[in-house]
Every structure is written in structure tokens, then in C-alpha cells.
């Protein structure tokens, strides 16, 4: 039960953090996450044309998400594993 509570609190902190960011910051984070997700595909081929195709898809997908607004950006980041780290002082 404690683990579920910790995960729930982490998600709340993450959502609150992401909602405070400017749209430009979220744009960058979405692009970074899209590249991070596609890195195995990029590393799986040495074919430059295939790499260009993967990169084009990454940029298109990230652009679609970013153009869909802040809610879509936050949803994308959270659904792909982004979590804010909490530190007590």
C-alpha cells in the first residue's frame, strides 16, 4: 500500500510541476522524450536513409503533440514515464 501511495504522490508532484512550465519548455521536453523513445530504432540501423526516416517521424510526432497544447504535452510526458523527483530539505 505504501508503494501505491508513493507513486500517487509522485504523479501529483509531476503533474503540478509540468503544469507550471511554460509551453516552450514543454515543447523541448516533448522533443527530447520523442528522441529518447526512438533511440533504439536509430541505433538498430546503420542505413542513413532509414535513420532520416526515423528522425522525420520523431519530429512530426513531437510537432503534432506540441501543436495540440499543454494538456497533450503533459499527457504525453507522463504516459511515457516522465516523473519529477522530490527532495526534502
C-alpha positions in Angstrom: 0.0 0.0 0.0 2.8 2.4 0.8 4.3 2.0 -2.7 0.9 2.9 -4.2 0.7 6.0 -2.1 4.3 7.0 -3.0 3.5 6.5 -6.7 0.3 8.5 -6.4 2.2 11.4 -4.6 4.9 11.3 -7.2 2.4 11.6 -10.0 0.7 14.5 -8.3 4.0 16.3 -7.9 4.9 15.5 -11.5 1.6 16.9 -12.8 1.9 20.0 -10.7 5.4 20.6 -11.8 4.6 20.1 -15.5 1.6 22.5 -15.3 3.8 25.3 -14.0 6.2 25.2 -17.0 6.0 27.5 -20.0 4.8 26.0 -23.3 8.3 26.4 -24.8 9.8 24.3 -22.0 7.3 21.6 -22.6 8.0 21.8 -26.3 11.6 21.0 -25.7 10.7 18.2 -23.2 8.4 16.6 -25.7 11.0 16.6 -28.4 13.6 15.2 -26.0 11.2 12.4 -24.9 10.3 11.6 -28.5 14.0 11.2 -29.4 14.7 9.2 -26.2 11.8 6.8 -27.2 13.1 6.4 -30.7 16.8 5.9 -29.9 16.6 2.1 -30.1 15.3 2.4 -33.6 18.0 4.8 -34.6 20.7 2.6 -33.1 19.2 -0.5 -34.8 20.2 0.6 -38.3 23.2 2.0 -40.0 21.2 2.8 -43.1 21.3 6.6 -43.3 18.0 6.8 -45.2 16.3 4.7 -42.5 17.7 7.0 -39.8 16.4 10.0 -41.7 13.0 8.4 -41.9 13.0 7.7 -38.2 14.1 11.3 -37.4 11.4 12.7 -39.7 8.8 10.6 -37.8 10.1 11.8 -34.5 10.0 15.4 -35.4 6.5 15.0 -37.0 5.1 13.2 -33.9 6.6 15.7 -31.5 5.3 18.6 -33.6 1.8 17.1 -33.6 1.9 16.8 -29.8 3.3 20.2 -29.2 0.7 21.8 -31.5 -2.1 20.0 -29.6 -1.5 22.2 -26.5 -0.3 21.9 -22.9 -2.6 19.2 -21.8 -1.5 16.9 -24.7 2.2 17.7 -23.8 1.7 16.8 -20.2 -0.2 13.7 -21.0 2.5 12.6 -23.5 5.3 13.2 -21.0 3.6 11.4 -18.1 2.4 8.5 -20.2 6.0 8.0 -21.4 7.4 7.8 -17.9 8.4 11.4 -17.1 8.4 11.8 -13.3 9.5 14.8 -11.2 11.9 14.0 -8.5 11.0 15.2 -5.0 13.7 16.2 -2.5 13.0 17.1 1.1 15.2 19.7 2.6 
